[in-house]
Amino acid sequence: MPRPIRAAISPGGGAPPVIEDLLLADPLPDEVVLRIEAAGICHTDLGVGAWSEEPRVLGHEGAGTVVETGSAVTRLRKGDRVLATFGFCGTCPNCAGGRPAYCFDGIALNLEGARAEPPLTRMDGSAVKGAFFQQSCFATHALATERNCVKLPGWLDAYVAAPFGCGIQTGAGAVFNQLGALTHRPLLVIGAGAVGCAAIMAGRIMGCDPLIVVEPVAARRELAISLGAGHAFTGSEADWAAQVVELTAGGVTAALDTAGRQATFEAALAALHSGGTLGVLTLPGDFAQPVPHPGGIDFLTKRIVGVIEGDSVPETFLPRLFAYHGGGDLPVDRLIQTYPFADIASAFADAASGAVIKPVLTFEEEHS
């Protein structure tokens, strides 16, 4: 029987989400129903909510408890506490080869919310788009696949665990898995939001040196330094890339640009030494348009990598990150501000303005 739930519907066009009563479909054989305890808000939620032309339930950093399982589920049981992360098919060559973040069906499963049957309906029977990142966790309950759920250790609070589902694993994974970062070699991080801060913490764990951050907001620069960055630039310095090259005696080995502007893209490339790698989360302008490249010798001697979920294999990588957090090396809780689910519109606004690095919704009042 479909389950009555409360969910936040983003109407589209950037309008703030509105909480409504909906019906959640029964789980398919490979799915579980989660009672959501916490859900992180990511800038992907803001972006999709802005360009979407149809109402949908967003949310892709959900932590909660399994309350129902599909007929083919074997790894999870009712009562398990889990973190839901990105969706992947599990069978394409990339999934089979250990790169589920680059699943051939990743766009359809995550951004488009592909599912065999509509997961959400209004009380009048009309469908509401869901299955965002195979979860749509801005709701009291959500459907997720067994594949995209990772068990949580008993000591880890749901509100701290939630951001690991996307933002934290993306930033940390970029450093650990994708950028060729090395111990005692320089790392540059542009932007000290959740992803950038995760990259800085990972760089400190790895022993990257010097560890450099570019961040225009003073409070975020100070936070980045407290998390491990040894040098900070505002980004307003006309020659900051040249200063980075001088500081590092030739340029950085790895750089992560979380800002996605043409100026930061070109400056990050300029700050790399020959053979270095630049990771980008997003790119300037419209996704359909080509990105101007500075060209020249940089084209031949430097590498650009698109970072998706830190090239993570969640079942093995997320427990590693949980352990770093438990040992005090990945203090994600310092980035978080919690909001009751009823205040989701305020949390969205604070995320969009940059007032809060990582808003996390909590659901105690909904489940009481």
Residue pairs with C-beta under 8 A, 6 or more apart in sequence:
1 26
2 23
2 24
2 25
2 26
2 121
3 23
3 24
3 26
3 33
3 141
4 21
4 22
4 23
4 24
5 21
5 22
5 23
5 24
5 139
5 140
5 141
6 19
6 20
6 21
6 22
6 139
6 140
6 341
6 366
7 19
7 20
7 22
7 57
7 120
7 128
7 130
7 136
7 138
7 139
7 140
8 17
8 18
8 19
8 20
8 57
8 58
8 59
8 138
8 139
8 341
8 344
9 17
9 18
9 19
9 20
9 22
9 55
9 56
9 57
9 128
10 16
10 17
10 45
10 48
10 49
10 52
10 55
10 56
10 57
10 58
11 17
11 18
11 55
12 49
12 52
12 53
12 54
12 55
12 56
13 50
13 52
13 53
14 49
14 50
15 49
16 344
16 345
16 348
16 349
17 49
17 58
17 138
17 344
17 345
17 348
18 345
19 341
19 342
19 344
20 122
21 123
22 57
22 120
22 121
22 122
22 123
22 128
22 139
23 120
23 121
23 122
23 123
24 33
24 119
24 120
24 139
24 141
24 142
24 143
25 117
25 118
25 119
25 120
25 121
25 143
27 33
27 68
27 69
27 70
27 73
27 143
28 70
28 115
28 116
28 117
28 143
29 70
29 71
29 72
29 73
30 70
30 72
30 73
30 145
30 146
30 147
31 69
31 70
31 73
31 143
31 144
31 145
31 146
32 66
32 68
32 69
32 70
32 73
32 76
32 82
32 143
32 144
32 145
32 146
32 149
33 66
33 67
33 68
33 69
33 141
33 142
33 143
34 62
34 64
34 65
34 66
34 67
34 82
34 84
34 135
34 137
34 141
34 142
34 143
34 144
34 149
35 64
35 65
35 67
35 140
35 141
35 363
35 367
36 62
36 63
36 64
36 137
36 139
36 140
36 141
36 142
36 363
37 63
37 64
37 65
37 158
37 159
37 362
37 363
37 364
37 367
38 62
38 63
38 64
38 157
38 158
38 159
38 161
38 162
38 338
38 360
38 361
38 362
38 363
39 59
39 61
39 62
39 63
39 137
39 138
39 162
39 341
39 360
39 361
39 363
40 61
40 162
40 163
40 165
40 166
40 167
40 358
40 359
40 360
40 361
41 59
41 61
41 347
41 348
41 351
41 358
41 359
41 360
41 361
42 60
42 61
42 166
42 167
42 194
43 193
43 351
44 60
44 166
45 58
45 59
45 60
45 138
45 348
45 351
46 348
46 351
46 352
48 56
48 58
48 111
48 132
49 58
49 348
54 129
55 128
55 129
56 113
56 128
56 129
56 130
56 132
56 136
57 120
57 128
57 129
57 130
57 132
57 136
57 138
57 139
58 132
58 136
58 138
59 132
59 133
59 135
59 136
59 137
59 138
59 139
59 142
60 84
60 85
60 86
60 110
60 132
60 133
60 135
60 136
60 137
60 165
60 166
61 84
61 85
61 137
61 162
61 163
61 164
61 165
61 166
61 167
61 360
62 83
62 84
62 135
62 137
62 142
62 144
62 162
62 165
63 81
63 82
63 83
63 84
63 152
63 158
63 159
63 161
63 162
63 165
64 81
64 82
64 84
64 137
64 142
64 158
64 363
65 79
65 80
65 81
65 82
66 76
66 77
66 78
66 79
66 80
66 81
66 82
66 149
67 78
67 141
68 78
69 76
69 77
69 78
69 146
70 146
72 146
73 146
74 146
75 146
76 82
76 146
76 149
76 151
80 151
81 151
81 152
81 154
81 158
82 144
82 149
82 150
82 151
82 152
83 149
83 150
83 152
83 161
83 162
83 164
83 165
83 318
84 133
84 134
84 135
84 137
84 142
84 144
84 148
84 149
84 165
85 133
85 148
85 149
85 150
85 164
85 165
85 166
85 169
85 309
85 312
85 314
85 318
86 100
86 101
86 106
86 110
86 133
86 134
86 148
86 165
86 166
86 309
86 314
87 103
87 106
87 109
87 110
87 131
87 133
87 134
87 135
87 145
87 147
87 148
88 95
88 100
88 101
88 103
88 105
88 106
88 109
88 147
88 148
89 95
89 103
89 104
89 105
89 109
90 100
90 147
92 103
92 104
92 105
93 104
94 100
94 102
94 103
94 104
95 103
95 104
98 313
99 311
99 313
100 147
100 312
100 313
100 314
101 308
101 309
101 310
101 311
101 312
102 308
102 311
103 109
105 114
106 308
108 114
109 131
109 133
109 134
110 132
110 133
110 134
111 132
111 133
113 119
113 129
113 130
113 131
113 132
113 133
113 134
113 136
114 131
115 130
115 131
115 134
115 143
118 127
118 128
118 130
119 130
119 131
119 136
119 143
120 127
120 128
120 129
120 130
120 136
121 127
121 128
122 128
130 136
130 143
131 143
133 148
133 166
134 143
134 144
134 145
134 148
135 142
135 143
135 144
135 148
136 142
136 143
138 341
138 344
138 361
140 341
140 363
140 366
140 367
148 314
150 314
150 315
150 318
150 319
152 158
152 161
152 322
153 319
153 322
153 326
155 326
156 322
156 325
156 326
158 362
159 336
159 338
159 360
159 362
160 325
160 332
160 333
160 336
161 322
162 360
163 194
163 332
163 335
163 336
163 358
163 360
164 318
164 321
164 322
164 325
164 332
166 309
167 193
167 194
167 195
167 198
167 358
168 194
168 195
168 198
168 321
168 330
168 332
169 198
169 309
169 310
169 312
169 314
169 317
169 318
169 321
170 195
170 198
170 281
170 307
170 308
170 309
170 310
170 312
171 194
171 195
171 196
171 197
171 198
171 199
171 200
171 201
171 202
171 256
171 258
171 310
172 198
172 199
172 201
172 202
172 310
172 321
172 330
173 307
173 309
173 310
173 311
173 312
173 317
174 195
174 199
174 202
174 256
174 279
174 307
174 310
174 311
175 181
175 187
175 199
175 202
175 203
175 206
175 208
175 254
175 256
176 202
176 206
176 310
176 317
177 310
177 311
177 312
177 317
178 277
178 279
178 305
178 307
178 310
178 311
179 187
179 254
179 255
179 256
179 277
179 278
179 279
179 305
180 253
180 254
180 276
180 277
180 303
181 187
181 202
181 203
181 206
181 208
181 253
181 254
182 206
182 208
182 253
182 254
183 206
183 207
183 208
183 209
184 207
184 208
184 209
185 208
185 209
185 252
185 253
185 254
186 208
186 209
186 210
186 211
186 212
186 248
186 251
186 252
186 253
186 254
187 199
187 203
187 206
187 208
187 210
187 211
187 212
187 252
187 253
187 254
187 255
187 256
188 212
188 213
188 214
188 244
188 252
188 254
188 255
188 256
188 268
188 271
189 196
189 199
189 200
189 203
189 211
189 212
189 213
189 214
189 224
189 229
189 255
189 256
189 258
190 196
190 213
190 214
190 215
190 235
190 255
190 256
190 257
190 258
190 259
190 264
190 267
190 268
191 214
191 215
191 257
191 258
191 259
191 264
192 200
192 213
192 215
192 217
192 220
192 221
192 223
192 224
192 229
192 357
193 220
193 258
193 354
193 357
194 335
194 357
194 358
195 256
195 258
195 281
196 213
196 215
196 224
196 256
196 258
197 223
197 224
197 227
197 335
197 357
198 330
198 332
199 256
199 258
200 211
200 213
200 224
200 227
200 228
200 229
201 227
201 228
201 324
201 329
201 330
201 331
202 330
203 211
203 228
204 211
204 227
204 228
204 329
205 324
205 329
205 330
208 253
208 254
209 230
210 230
210 231
210 247
210 248
211 228
211 229
211 230
211 231
212 229
212 230
212 231
212 232
212 233
212 244
212 247
212 248
212 252
213 221
213 224
213 225
213 229
213 231
213 232
213 233
214 232
214 233
214 234
214 235
214 240
214 264
215 221
215 224
215 232
215 233
215 234
215 235
216 234
216 235
216 236
217 354
220 357
221 232
221 234
223 334
223 335
223 357
224 232
225 232
227 331
227 334
231 247
233 240
233 243
233 244
234 240
235 264
237 243
240 267
241 267
241 268
241 270
241 271
242 270
244 251
244 252
244 271
245 251
245 270
245 271
245 273
248 273
250 273
251 271
251 272
251 273
251 274
251 276
252 271
252 272
252 273
252 276
253 272
253 273
253 275
253 276
253 277
254 276
254 277
254 278
254 279
255 268
255 269
255 271
255 272
255 276
255 277
255 278
255 279
256 278
256 279
256 281
256 307
257 264
257 265
257 268
257 278
257 279
257 280
257 281
258 281
260 280
260 281
260 282
260 283
260 284
261 284
262 284
262 285
262 291
262 292
265 278
265 280
265 283
265 284
265 291
266 294
268 278
269 278
269 294
269 298
269 302
269 304
270 294
270 298
272 278
272 298
272 302
274 301
274 302
275 301
275 302
275 303
276 302
276 303
277 302
277 303
277 304
277 305
278 302
278 303
278 304
278 305
279 304
279 305
279 306
279 307
280 304
280 305
280 306
280 307
281 307
283 291
284 291
284 292
285 291
293 299
310 317
312 318
321 330
324 330
325 331
325 332
332 358
335 357
335 358
336 357
336 358
336 359
336 360
337 350
337 356
337 357
337 358
337 359
337 360
338 359
338 360
338 361
338 362
339 346
339 347
339 359
339 360
339 361
339 362
340 361
340 362
340 363
340 364
340 365
341 361
341 362
341 363
341 365
341 366
342 365
343 361
344 361
347 356
347 359
347 361
348 359
349 355
350 356
350 359
351 359
